[in-house]
């Protein structure tokens, strides 16, 4: 009887290990950071409240009234 319990425990550990590996790879794919273009490739830098900020798009103009 003890040998069947040990066998069941070993199988459970192997299955658990496979499940955890699968979860880890899916988690890595889910939370992978997208490729963001570098801000050093242009863009206008403006100082705001003493900090340098990169302007990535033009400001919208107000609609004529």
Buried (B, 14 or more C-beta within 10 A) or exposed (E): EEEEEEEEEEEEEEEEEEEEEEEEEEEEEEEEEEEEEEEEEEBEEEEEEEEEEEEEEEEEEEEEE
